[in-house]
Amino acid sequence: MAIMAQHVGLADVGVIRNTAAGVHFVLYLNTWMSMQ
């Protein structure tokens, strides 16, 4: 069960990182578009 909990924890961190990367990409894209 502890191993399962660790996998879920790692999965949550991965989702958070992917979401943060997506948000940063959108913000970067918006800034780049407004500069054009």
PyMOL Python script that loads the backbone (N, CA, C, O; Angstrom):
from pymol import cmd

cmd.read_pdbstr("""\
ATOM      1  N   MET A   1       0.840  -1.213   0.000  1.00  0.00           N
ATOM      2  CA  MET A   1       0.000   0.000   0.000  1.00  0.00           C
ATOM      3  C   MET A   1       0.872   1.259   0.000  1.00  0.00           C
ATOM      4  O   MET A   1       0.529   2.254  -0.639  1.00  0.00           O
ATOM      5  N   ALA A   2       1.991   1.216   0.711  1.00  0.00           N
ATOM      6  CA  ALA A   2       2.880   2.380   0.759  1.00  0.00           C
ATOM      7  C   ALA A   2       3.436   2.674  -0.633  1.00  0.00           C
ATOM      8  O   ALA A   2       3.594   3.831  -1.024  1.00  0.00           O
ATOM      9  N   ILE A   3       3.732   1.587  -1.381  1.00  0.00           N
ATOM     10  CA  ILE A   3       4.261   1.771  -2.734  1.00  0.00           C
ATOM     11  C   ILE A   3       3.204   2.443  -3.608  1.00  0.00           C
ATOM     12  O   ILE A   3       3.521   3.325  -4.406  1.00  0.00           O
ATOM     13  N   MET A   4       1.948   2.022  -3.454  1.00  0.00           N
ATOM     14  CA  MET A   4       0.863   2.635  -4.216  1.00  0.00           C
ATOM     15  C   MET A   4       0.750   4.121  -3.875  1.00  0.00           C
ATOM     16  O   MET A   4       0.567   4.954  -4.762  1.00  0.00           O
ATOM     17  N   ALA A   5       0.858   4.444  -2.598  1.00  0.00           N
ATOM     18  CA  ALA A   5       0.757   5.840  -2.162  1.00  0.00           C
ATOM     19  C   ALA A   5       1.884   6.660  -2.782  1.00  0.00           C
ATOM     20  O   ALA A   5       1.674   7.803  -3.187  1.00  0.00           O
ATOM     21  N   GLN A   6       3.080   6.075  -2.854  1.00  0.00           N
ATOM     22  CA  GLN A   6       4.213   6.791  -3.451  1.00  0.00           C
ATOM     23  C   GLN A   6       3.954   7.043  -4.930  1.00  0.00           C
ATOM     24  O   GLN A   6       4.244   8.126  -5.438  1.00  0.00           O
ATOM     25  N   HIS A   7       3.406   6.041  -5.626  1.00  0.00           N
ATOM     26  CA  HIS A   7       3.113   6.213  -7.055  1.00  0.00           C
ATOM     27  C   HIS A   7       2.078   7.318  -7.254  1.00  0.00           C
ATOM     28  O   HIS A   7       2.219   8.141  -8.159  1.00  0.00           O
ATOM     29  N   VAL A   8       1.048   7.343  -6.423  1.00  0.00           N
ATOM     30  CA  VAL A   8       0.019   8.378  -6.539  1.00  0.00           C
ATOM     31  C   VAL A   8       0.640   9.745  -6.280  1.00  0.00           C
ATOM     32  O   VAL A   8       0.321  10.713  -6.970  1.00  0.00           O
ATOM     33  N   GLY A   9       1.529   9.827  -5.283  1.00  0.00           N
ATOM     34  CA  GLY A   9       2.192  11.089  -4.970  1.00  0.00           C
ATOM     35  C   GLY A   9       3.024  11.580  -6.145  1.00  0.00           C
ATOM     36  O   GLY A   9       2.999  12.764  -6.483  1.00  0.00           O
ATOM     37  N   LEU A  10       3.765  10.657  -6.769  1.00  0.00           N
ATOM     38  CA  LEU A  10       4.589  11.029  -7.920  1.00  0.00           C
ATOM     39  C   LEU A  10       3.713  11.463  -9.075  1.00  0.00           C
ATOM     40  O   LEU A  10       4.052  12.405  -9.792  1.00  0.00           O
ATOM     41  N   ALA A  11       2.590  10.789  -9.265  1.00  0.00           N
ATOM     42  CA  ALA A  11       1.670  11.135 -10.349  1.00  0.00           C
ATOM     43  C   ALA A  11       1.121  12.540 -10.115  1.00  0.00           C
ATOM     44  O   ALA A  11       1.016  13.328 -11.054  1.00  0.00           O
ATOM     45  N   ASP A  12       0.771  12.858  -8.865  1.00  0.00           N
ATOM     46  CA  ASP A  12       0.241  14.190  -8.556  1.00  0.00           C
ATOM     47  C   ASP A  12       1.290  15.256  -8.870  1.00  0.00           C
ATOM     48  O   ASP A  12       0.973  16.296  -9.448  1.00  0.00           O
ATOM     49  N   VAL A  13       2.540  14.990  -8.486  1.00  0.00           N
ATOM     50  CA  VAL A  13       3.614  15.956  -8.753  1.00  0.00           C
ATOM     51  C   VAL A  13       3.774  16.141 -10.252  1.00  0.00           C
ATOM     52  O   VAL A  13       3.977  17.260 -10.723  1.00  0.00           O
ATOM     53  N   GLY A  14       3.685  15.042 -11.011  1.00  0.00           N
ATOM     54  CA  GLY A  14       3.809  15.133 -12.466  1.00  0.00           C
ATOM     55  C   GLY A  14       2.699  15.984 -13.061  1.00  0.00           C
ATOM     56  O   GLY A  14       2.948  16.801 -13.948  1.00  0.00           O
ATOM     57  N   VAL A  15       1.476  15.799 -12.578  1.00  0.00           N
ATOM     58  CA  VAL A  15       0.342  16.577 -13.083  1.00  0.00           C
ATOM     59  C   VAL A  15       0.545  18.054 -12.757  1.00  0.00           C
ATOM     60  O   VAL A  15       0.303  18.922 -13.596  1.00  0.00           O
ATOM     61  N   ILE A  16       0.993  18.331 -11.524  1.00  0.00           N
ATOM     62  CA  ILE A  16       1.219  19.726 -11.120  1.00  0.00           C
ATOM     63  C   ILE A  16       2.291  20.354 -12.002  1.00  0.00           C
ATOM     64  O   ILE A  16       2.155  21.499 -12.434  1.00  0.00           O
ATOM     65  N   ARG A  17       3.362  19.599 -12.269  1.00  0.00           N
ATOM     66  CA  ARG A  17       4.443  20.137 -13.102  1.00  0.00           C
ATOM     67  C   ARG A  17       3.956  20.383 -14.518  1.00  0.00           C
ATOM     68  O   ARG A  17       4.278  21.407 -15.122  1.00  0.00           O
ATOM     69  N   ASN A  18       3.174  19.439 -15.054  1.00  0.00           N
ATOM     70  CA  ASN A  18       2.656  19.607 -16.417  1.00  0.00           C
ATOM     71  C   ASN A  18       1.719  20.803 -16.495  1.00  0.00           C
ATOM     72  O   ASN A  18       1.743  21.558 -17.467  1.00  0.00           O
ATOM     73  N   THR A  19       0.888  20.974 -15.460  1.00  0.00           N
ATOM     74  CA  THR A  19      -0.039  22.103 -15.443  1.00  0.00           C
ATOM     75  C   THR A  19       0.736  23.416 -15.376  1.00  0.00           C
ATOM     76  O   THR A  19       0.419  24.365 -16.093  1.00  0.00           O
ATOM     77  N   ALA A  20       1.752  23.470 -14.515  1.00  0.00           N
ATOM     78  CA  ALA A  20       2.562  24.683 -14.390  1.00  0.00           C
ATOM     79  C   ALA A  20       3.259  24.982 -15.712  1.00  0.00           C
ATOM     80  O   ALA A  20       3.327  26.137 -16.131  1.00  0.00           O
ATOM     81  N   ALA A  21       3.776  23.947 -16.369  1.00  0.00           N
ATOM     82  CA  ALA A  21       4.449  24.145 -17.659  1.00  0.00           C
ATOM     83  C   ALA A  21       3.453  24.670 -18.685  1.00  0.00           C
ATOM     84  O   ALA A  21       3.784  25.556 -19.473  1.00  0.00           O
ATOM     85  N   GLY A  22       2.236  24.132 -18.682  1.00  0.00           N
ATOM     86  CA  GLY A  22       1.210  24.583 -19.613  1.00  0.00           C
ATOM     87  C   GLY A  22       0.848  26.036 -19.375  1.00  0.00           C
ATOM     88  O   GLY A  22       0.712  26.809 -20.323  1.00  0.00           O
ATOM     89  N   VAL A  23       0.691  26.414 -18.108  1.00  0.00           N
ATOM     90  CA  VAL A  23       0.346  27.798 -17.773  1.00  0.00           C
ATOM     91  C   VAL A  23       1.465  28.738 -18.217  1.00  0.00           C
ATOM     92  O   VAL A  23       1.204  29.787 -18.805  1.00  0.00           O
ATOM     93  N   HIS A  24       2.720  28.355 -17.933  1.00  0.00           N
ATOM     94  CA  HIS A  24       3.845  29.188 -18.325  1.00  0.00           C
ATOM     95  C   HIS A  24       3.917  29.321 -19.844  1.00  0.00           C
ATOM     96  O   HIS A  24       4.233  30.389 -20.368  1.00  0.00           O
ATOM     97  N   PHE A  25       3.618  28.215 -20.551  1.00  0.00           N
ATOM     98  CA  PHE A  25       3.657  28.256 -22.017  1.00  0.00           C
ATOM     99  C   PHE A  25       2.592  29.208 -22.551  1.00  0.00           C
ATOM    100  O   PHE A  25       2.852  29.982 -23.472  1.00  0.00           O
ATOM    101  N   VAL A  26       1.395  29.149 -21.973  1.00  0.00           N
ATOM    102  CA  VAL A  26       0.305  30.031 -22.416  1.00  0.00           C
ATOM    103  C   VAL A  26       0.664  31.486 -22.142  1.00  0.00           C
ATOM    104  O   VAL A  26       0.444  32.355 -22.986  1.00  0.00           O
ATOM    105  N   LEU A  27       1.217  31.750 -20.960  1.00  0.00           N
ATOM    106  CA  LEU A  27       1.607  33.131 -20.636  1.00  0.00           C
ATOM    107  C   LEU A  27       2.689  33.611 -21.594  1.00  0.00           C
ATOM    108  O   LEU A  27       2.648  34.748 -22.062  1.00  0.00           O
ATOM    109  N   TYR A  28       3.656  32.744 -21.885  1.00  0.00           N
ATOM    110  CA  TYR A  28       4.739  33.105 -22.805  1.00  0.00           C
ATOM    111  C   TYR A  28       4.176  33.372 -24.199  1.00  0.00           C
ATOM    112  O   TYR A  28       4.576  34.321 -24.873  1.00  0.00           O
ATOM    113  N   LEU A  29       3.240  32.517 -24.619  1.00  0.00           N
ATOM    114  CA  LEU A  29       2.637  32.675 -25.948  1.00  0.00           C
ATOM    115  C   LEU A  29       1.862  33.991 -26.016  1.00  0.00           C
ATOM    116  O   LEU A  29       1.940  34.702 -27.018  1.00  0.00           O
ATOM    117  N   ASN A  30       1.118  34.320 -24.962  1.00  0.00           N
ATOM    118  CA  ASN A  30       0.347  35.564 -24.939  1.00  0.00           C
ATOM    119  C   ASN A  30       1.275  36.774 -25.015  1.00  0.00           C
ATOM    120  O   ASN A  30       0.994  37.733 -25.733  1.00  0.00           O
ATOM    121  N   THR A  31       2.374  36.726 -24.278  1.00  0.00           N
ATOM    122  CA  THR A  31       3.318  37.856 -24.308  1.00  0.00           C
ATOM    123  C   THR A  31       3.938  37.982 -25.685  1.00  0.00           C
ATOM    124  O   THR A  31       4.090  39.089 -26.203  1.00  0.00           O
ATOM    125  N   TRP A  32       4.300  36.846 -26.284  1.00  0.00           N
ATOM    126  CA  TRP A  32       4.925  36.873 -27.616  1.00  0.00           C
ATOM    127  C   TRP A  32       3.941  37.415 -28.651  1.00  0.00           C
ATOM    128  O   TRP A  32       4.325  38.187 -29.530  1.00  0.00           O
ATOM    129  N   MET A  33       2.680  37.014 -28.548  1.00  0.00           N
ATOM    130  CA  MET A  33       1.672  37.483 -29.500  1.00  0.00           C
ATOM    131  C   MET A  33       1.446  38.992 -29.351  1.00  0.00           C
ATOM    132  O   MET A  33       1.266  39.694 -30.346  1.00  0.00           O
ATOM    133  N   SER A  34       1.456  39.489 -28.116  1.00  0.00           N
ATOM    134  CA  SER A  34       1.217  40.921 -27.908  1.00  0.00           C
ATOM    135  C   SER A  34       2.408  41.749 -28.372  1.00  0.00           C
ATOM    136  O   SER A  34       2.268  42.947 -28.619  1.00  0.00           O
ATOM    137  N   MET A  35       3.586  41.122 -28.494  1.00  0.00           N
ATOM    138  CA  MET A  35       4.779  41.840 -28.951  1.00  0.00           C
ATOM    139  C   MET A  35       4.771  41.976 -30.471  1.00  0.00           C
ATOM    140  O   MET A  35       5.429  42.865 -31.013  1.00  0.00           O
ATOM    141  N   GLN A  36       4.043  41.116 -31.157  1.00  0.00           N
ATOM    142  CA  GLN A  36       4.043  41.157 -32.630  1.00  0.00           C
ATOM    143  C   GLN A  36       3.314  42.388 -33.153  1.00  0.00           C
ATOM    144  O   GLN A  36       3.218  42.581 -34.365  1.00  0.00           O
TER     145      GLN A  36
END
""", "prot")
cmd.dss("prot")
cmd.show_as("cartoon", "prot")
cmd.util.cbc("prot")
cmd.orient("prot")
